[in-house]
Every structure is written in structure tokens, then in C-alpha cells.
Amino acid sequence: MPIARRALGAALLATPALARAQAPAWPSRPVRLISPFAPGGPQDVPARFFVDALTPRLGQPMVFDSRAGAGGSVGMQHVAQSTDGHTFLITSNAVATLPALRRDLGFDPFTDLLPVTLVMQSPFTLAVRPNGPPSLAAMLERARAAPNRLTFGSSGVGSSTHLTMAMLLQKAGVQMTHVPYRGAQLIMAALLAGDIDCFVGDVSIPLEHVRAGTARSIAVTTTARAPLLPDVPSASEVVPGFASTLWYGVFAARATAPEAVQRMLAELQALRAPGGDLDRRVSERGYELLLAGPDVLAARLRGEVPQWQAVVAAAGIRPE
């Protein structure tokens, strides 16, 4: 009997190791990369590059899938609730603003999404017409002298462009009138037509017009100047303590195995080559390629969720 018991115990101890050895290597099926926004946005540049570059490296097809709706929460919730271990999310900092804008997201970004890596970041730029205010300081002075007379456009109530401008105005202690639009190109057209006085947007949106002289950039929203706009001052030079960055990160569902998250991170970071094809593609749009790992992304999320909750409350935006 003692011998039998020892044999049984040894078999039981060996079972987990055997199961691990027999578990199929990851990935064992196609890997999906979900975008919570409509096709054509800045996230498409790295996402489609990842699909092309990682498919041969992973040994399984990588599929890019746009699931837009509800400001991005539809696609984010889809990933958060995924249990197949092969579904990832590429999203902007909307994942940090949505908790302030929606009472029930259907998921918790801190517990239902696993940070994989911060992918890229960019400043916003503040654009005006050629005959608009010559500087950010001049624009704020006009707004201070005539509250709510100046107008600014955004890509929608609660969008990153809206909240960034709201935070700038709050820190400067001035008021302007918000005019929401459906998309960056409509905002640019409204500025050129004289329907609004300014807007904060992705650097790439007004860049062509800035270079042609049909629009001007008077500030960028990061503390450092932007490589594509080296002569444009940082807004923090006029409004101390203000900074806002547009960023994109990759997350996994909570149910994803740690080994899968580590494999995805390693494969993504293998694409980080200074001056390489991906670096060139994102820098052409004014972004900095990071692929900095999960800790940086987690810290960014922890820092920004309460920040945007405070901005939303001060702006009087009611969560839906």
C-alpha cells in the first residue's frame, strides 16, 4: 500500500506539468486586433502594420476588426468580455476619458483590460485662421475680455479634442463657446469657412493648411515642441501646468493568459526600430513610436482617469 500511495501521489504531481506540456502553443487560432473606432483614424496606421508584420511571426493570421460605437465603448467592452485568449484592443486615450462620460461602461478599464503596451503618442495642436489671434496668449486675452464670444470646434461632446480644450480653458481661467462636429475634416472646413475661431486637433489634421498658409498653429499641447511643428510653442509656456497627449495603446482581455500577453508584447516590441518602416509611418503623422510596455501604459491610465473626471465635472458635462 505505501508503494501504491507513493505512485499515485507522483502521478498526481505530474499531471499539471503534463497538462502544461500538452497545452497548444499560443496562438492556436487567428488573433484579432479590435479598434473601437471607425476605419480611417490614426490607429489604423500601426494596427494595419501590426497585422502585416505579425502574421508570419505568430504563425496564425492576425485580423484587424473595427467595432465602432458609443464613443469607443462598444469595441472596448467586446474585448473586455472576450474569453478566447486571442482578442486584443488598440485604442486611444478614450479608454481614460470614457469612465468620466458614461455611468455604465459595461466594463472596468482597470480590472477587465490588461495593459500590453503604449504604442504611440502625439501632441494636439491649436489651429486658427491666418487672420486669427497671433498667439495663444493673445487668444486667451481676447477670451478673457469677452467670455464665450470666441468659439472652438471639437470632434464631439466628450471627445479628446473637446476635453483637452476644456482643460486648457479651465487652467487659463477663461470661457469660450464649444461647437461640436462629427469628424476632424468637418472641423477643419468650419475653421477655414470662418464658422469657428479655433480648434484643438491631431497635428496631422491642419498640417497641410499650416504649410500652405491657409491656417496657423499657435500652440501644441505637450510640454515639448512637436517635431513637425518645431517653431510652434508649447501651450504650457503660456498656461503653466497644462499638458495633454493623444496616445494609443494595446490591451488584452482579462481572461488572456499571461504567456499570451508576454508573447504579444515581445512581438510588438520587435517591430520597434528607429528609422524603420513603422517609425517612419507614424512620425509622418506627427506621432512618436513608443512600444514602451505595460507599466507605462498602466501608469498613463491611472493618472488620466481622475484627471478627465475632474475636467468633465468642472465643464458641467453630464455623464450619459
C-alpha positions in Angstrom: 0.0 0.0 0.0 2.7 2.6 0.8 4.3 1.9 -2.6 0.9 2.3 -4.3 0.2 5.5 -2.5 3.6 6.9 -3.4 3.0 6.0 -7.1 -0.5 7.7 -7.0 1.0 10.8 -5.4 3.7 11.0 -8.0 1.2 10.7 -10.8 -1.0 13.4 -9.3 2.0 15.8 -9.0 3.0 15.0 -12.6 -0.4 15.8 -14.0 -0.2 19.7 -14.0 3.2 19.5 -15.6 2.0 17.1 -18.2 -1.0 19.3 -19.0 1.2 22.3 -19.4 3.5 20.3 -21.8 0.5 19.2 -23.8 -1.2 22.6 -24.0 -1.2 24.0 -27.5 1.3 26.8 -28.2 -0.1 30.3 -28.4 -1.6 31.4 -30.7 -3.6 28.4 -31.6 -6.1 30.3 -33.7 -6.3 33.7 -35.6 -5.5 36.7 -33.4 -8.0 39.6 -33.5 -6.9 43.2 -33.0 -10.1 45.3 -32.3 -10.3 49.0 -32.9 -13.3 50.7 -31.2 -13.4 53.4 -33.8 -14.4 53.7 -37.4 -11.8 52.9 -40.1 -9.5 55.7 -41.2 -8.4 57.0 -37.9 -4.7 57.3 -36.7 -4.9 53.9 -35.0 -5.2 52.3 -38.5 -1.5 53.1 -39.2 0.1 51.0 -36.5 -2.7 48.5 -36.5 -2.5 47.5 -40.1 1.3 47.4 -39.9 1.0 45.0 -36.9 -1.4 42.8 -38.9 1.0 42.6 -41.9 4.2 42.2 -39.8 2.9 39.8 -37.1 1.0 37.3 -39.1 4.2 35.4 -40.3 5.8 35.9 -36.9 2.9 34.5 -34.9 2.2 31.6 -37.3 -1.5 32.5 -37.3 -3.4 35.2 -39.2 -3.8 38.5 -37.4 -7.1 40.2 -38.2 -7.9 43.9 -37.8 -11.5 44.5 -36.9 -13.2 47.9 -36.4 -16.1 47.8 -33.9 -17.2 51.4 -33.5 -20.0 52.8 -31.4 -20.8 54.8 -28.2 -17.6 56.8 -28.3 -15.5 53.6 -28.4 -17.1 51.7 -25.5 -18.7 49.1 -27.8 -15.4 47.8 -29.1 -13.7 48.1 -25.7 -16.5 46.2 -24.0 -16.3 43.5 -26.6 -12.6 42.9 -25.9 -13.1 43.2 -22.1 -15.7 40.4 -22.2 -13.7 38.2 -24.6 -12.7 34.8 -23.3 -10.9 33.2 -26.3 -7.4 34.4 -25.2 -6.8 35.7 -28.8 -8.5 39.1 -28.8 -6.7 42.4 -28.3 -7.7 46.1 -28.3 -5.9 49.0 -29.9 -7.5 52.2 -28.6 -6.8 55.9 -28.0 -6.9 57.6 -24.6 -10.7 57.4 -24.9 -10.2 54.4 -22.6 -9.2 57.0 -20.0 -12.0 59.6 -20.7 -15.0 57.3 -21.0 -15.2 56.5 -17.3 -16.0 60.2 -16.8 -18.5 60.3 -19.5 -20.6 57.2 -19.1 -22.2 55.9 -15.9 -22.2 52.3 -17.0 -19.4 51.3 -19.4 -20.2 47.6 -19.1 -16.5 47.0 -18.1 -13.8 48.4 -15.8 -10.7 49.5 -17.7 -8.6 48.9 -14.6 -9.7 45.3 -14.0 -11.2 44.0 -17.3 -8.4 45.1 -19.6 -4.7 44.1 -19.3 -2.2 46.7 -20.5 0.2 45.3 -23.1 2.0 48.4 -24.3 1.7 52.1 -25.0 2.1 52.2 -28.8 2.5 55.9 -29.8 1.7 59.4 -28.7 1.4 62.9 -30.2 0.5 66.4 -29.1 -2.6 68.1 -30.2 -2.2 71.4 -31.9 -4.3 74.6 -31.6 -5.2 75.9 -35.1 -6.6 79.3 -36.1 -7.2 81.1 -39.4 -4.4 83.3 -40.8 -6.2 86.4 -39.5 -6.9 84.9 -36.1 -5.1 85.6 -32.9 -1.3 85.7 -33.4 -0.6 83.6 -30.3 -2.2 81.6 -27.6 -1.6 84.4 -25.1 -3.4 86.8 -27.5 -6.3 84.4 -27.9 -6.7 83.9 -24.2 -6.6 87.6 -23.6 -9.5 88.1 -26.1 -11.4 85.3 -24.4 -10.9 86.9 -21.0 -12.1 90.3 -22.3 -15.2 88.8 -23.9 -16.3 85.5 -22.3 -17.9 82.9 -24.6 -17.6 85.2 -27.6 -14.8 83.1 -29.2 -15.7 79.6 -30.4 -13.8 76.4 -30.6 -14.7 73.2 -32.5 -14.2 69.6 -31.5 -15.0 66.2 -32.8 -17.9 65.8 -30.4 -19.0 66.3 -26.8 -16.7 64.5 -24.5 -14.1 63.8 -27.3 -10.4 64.1 -26.5 -10.3 67.3 -28.5 -13.2 68.7 -26.5 -11.8 67.7 -23.1 -8.3 68.9 -24.0 -9.6 72.4 -24.9 -11.9 72.4 -21.8 -8.9 71.7 -19.6 -6.8 74.4 -21.3 -9.6 77.0 -20.7 -10.1 75.8 -17.1 -6.4 76.2 -16.3 -6.3 79.6 -18.0 -9.5 80.8 -16.3 -11.3 81.9 -19.5 -14.5 80.8 -21.3 -15.2 80.0 -24.9 -18.2 78.5 -26.7 -17.9 74.9 -27.7 -19.2 73.8 -31.2 -19.1 70.0 -31.7 -18.7 68.4 -35.1 -18.7 64.9 -36.5 -15.2 64.4 -37.5 -11.9 66.2 -37.9 -12.3 67.1 -41.5 -15.6 68.9 -40.8 -13.9 70.9 -38.0 -11.1 71.9 -40.5 -13.7 73.0 -43.1 -15.6 75.0 -40.4 -12.4 76.8 -39.4 -11.5 77.7 -43.0 -15.1 78.9 -43.6 -14.9 81.2 -40.5 -17.6 79.3 -38.6 -15.4 78.8 -35.6 -12.4 80.7 -34.3 -10.1 77.7 -33.5 -9.9 74.0 -32.7 -7.6 71.6 -31.0 -6.8 68.5 -33.1 -4.4 65.9 -34.2 -1.2 67.6 -35.6 -1.8 65.9 -39.0 -5.2 67.5 -39.5 -4.2 71.1 -40.1 -0.7 70.4 -41.2 -1.3 70.7 -44.9 -3.1 74.0 -44.4 -0.4 75.3 -42.0 2.3 74.6 -44.6 0.1 76.3 -47.3 -0.5 79.4 -45.1 -4.3 78.9 -45.1 -4.2 78.1 -41.3 -1.8 78.7 -38.5 -0.9 76.6 -35.5 -0.4 78.8 -32.4 0.4 76.1 -29.8 0.9 72.4 -29.2 -0.4 70.7 -26.1 2.6 68.8 -24.9 5.3 70.3 -22.7 7.9 69.8 -25.5 7.5 71.2 -29.0 6.4 68.9 -31.9 8.9 67.7 -34.5 6.5 68.5 -37.3 5.9 72.0 -35.9 9.3 73.0 -34.4 8.5 76.7 -34.4 5.2 76.4 -32.6 5.4 77.0 -28.8 4.0 74.6 -26.2 0.8 75.8 -24.5 2.5 75.2 -21.2 4.7 78.1 -21.9 1.6 80.3 -21.6 -0.5 78.1 -19.3 1.8 76.5 -16.7 0.7 73.0 -15.6 -1.3 72.3 -18.8 -0.4 69.3 -20.9 -2.5 66.8 -22.9 -1.3 64.0 -25.1 -3.1 61.9 -27.7 -2.0 58.4 -27.2 -2.8 54.8 -28.4 -2.2 51.6 -26.5 -2.8 47.9 -26.9 -4.8 46.0 -24.2 -5.7 42.3 -23.8 -8.9 40.9 -22.2 -8.6 39.9 -18.5 -9.1 36.3 -19.5 -5.9 36.3 -21.6 -3.1 34.0 -20.4 0.0 35.8 -19.1 2.1 33.9 -21.6 0.0 35.2 -24.5 0.3 38.8 -23.2 4.1 38.4 -22.9 4.3 36.9 -26.4 2.3 39.7 -27.9 4.4 42.3 -26.2 7.6 40.7 -27.3 6.4 40.5 -30.9 5.3 44.2 -30.9 8.5 45.4 -29.4 10.5 43.5 -32.0 8.9 45.9 -34.6 10.4 49.0 -32.8 13.3 50.0 -35.0 14.4 53.7 -35.0 14.1 54.9 -38.6 12.3 51.7 -39.5 9.1 51.5 -41.6 6.7 51.7 -38.7 8.6 54.5 -37.1 8.6 56.4 -40.4 4.8 55.9 -40.9 3.8 57.2 -37.5 6.3 60.1 -37.5 4.9 61.3 -40.8 1.6 61.8 -39.0 3.3 63.6 -36.1 3.4 60.7 -33.7 6.2 59.3 -31.6 6.5 55.5 -31.6 6.9 54.1 -28.1 6.0 50.4 -27.7 7.1 51.0 -24.1 5.5 48.1 -22.3 2.6 47.5 -19.8 3.9 49.6 -16.9 4.0 52.8 -18.8 0.5 52.2 -20.2 -0.9 51.3 -16.8 0.6 54.4 -15.2 -0.9 56.6 -18.0 -4.3 55.1 -17.4 -4.2 55.5 -13.7 -3.1 59.1 -14.0 -5.6 60.2 -16.6 -8.9 58.7 -15.5 -9.1 61.0 -12.4 -7.8 63.9 -14.4 -10.5 63.7 -17.0 -13.2 63.1 -14.3 -12.2 66.4 -12.8 -12.3 68.2 -16.2 -15.7 66.8 -17.1 -17.1 67.8 -13.7 -15.7 71.3 -14.0 -17.0 71.7 -17.5 -20.5 70.6 -16.4 -20.7 67.7 -18.8 -23.3 65.2 -17.6 -22.4 61.5 -17.9 -24.7 59.6 -20.1 
